[in-house]
């Protein structure tokens, strides 16, 4: 049973009080969690980096193939 911190007889002071939850804001911890959970920003960055790398490699391959045909 939850006991009320202070009871005046009419008013129960602190009856619905909940202590604040502890939240860690350490940058290393948040970065590690983003890798483990799969942060959408990281996933989106990797997606576009892979797309750009694919397009660049296809462009280079096309230039090499067209240059070898001359």
Secondary structure, DSSP 8 states (H G I E B T S, - for coil): ----SEE-SS-EETTT----------HHHHHHHHHHHT-HHHHHHHHHHHHHHHHHHHHHHHHHHHHHT-
